[in-house]
């Protein structure tokens, strides 16, 4: 992050770790690692977002469709 800060000193940095649920890592580990750095971190996770189920189903459906095409063309 130091290199990014040197190259773009006036930009704001937003830390967005990808976690499905909130817990120890989102509330303790990540904030500890970001201590002393000038960045914004909300501590939010993907769940319990109301649309997460739709996203998971869409991802699985897309993957299954690709796999089906692969097997059909073999």
N, C-alpha and C positions, 0 to 999 in steps of 0.2 A: 504494500500500500504506500510505502514511502516513495517508491519510484513514481507511482501515479500522482501523488501529491506534488512531487517536484516538477513533473511535466505539466500539470494542470492545477496550479495552486489556488485558483479562484473557484474551481468546481467543488460541489458538495459530493460527498461519498455516502452512499446508502448500502449498508451490509444486508444482504438478503440470503441467508442460509436456507437450504431447502430441507425442511422437516415436515413430516406428516402431522405430528402432534406436539403440543407444548409439554415441557417437562424439564428435567435436569439440564440437558444440553442447551435448550433455548433460554433458560432462566439463570444458569450458572456458568457453564463452560464458555459459551460464545461471548457473553458480556465480559468475562474475565480476559479472554483473548483480545477483545477490542479495547480494553482499558488503556487510556493514554493516547488513543488514536482519535483523530477528529473525523468521526463518522456518525451516521444516524442508524440506530438499530431499534426496531419495535418489539422484537421478541415474539412475534406472531408466527404461527405455523399454518399449514394448509387446512388442517382440520381443527375445529369442526365447521368448516365452511359448508354452507347449505348445498353447493353445487359439486362438492368433491365426488359424490357418488356418480353423478353424470359424467364427470371427467374420467373416472376409473373405468366405467362401462365403455365409454367412447374409445379409450386407449386399448382396452382388451379387444373390442370389436375390430378396430383397425388392424391390430396385430393378427388376429385370427383370419381376417380377410386376406392379408398378405401371405400368411402361411398356406392358406387354402389355394391361392393362385400358384404359389411355388410348387405345391404337390400336384396340382392339376397340369402344370406345364412340364413335369418331369417325365 
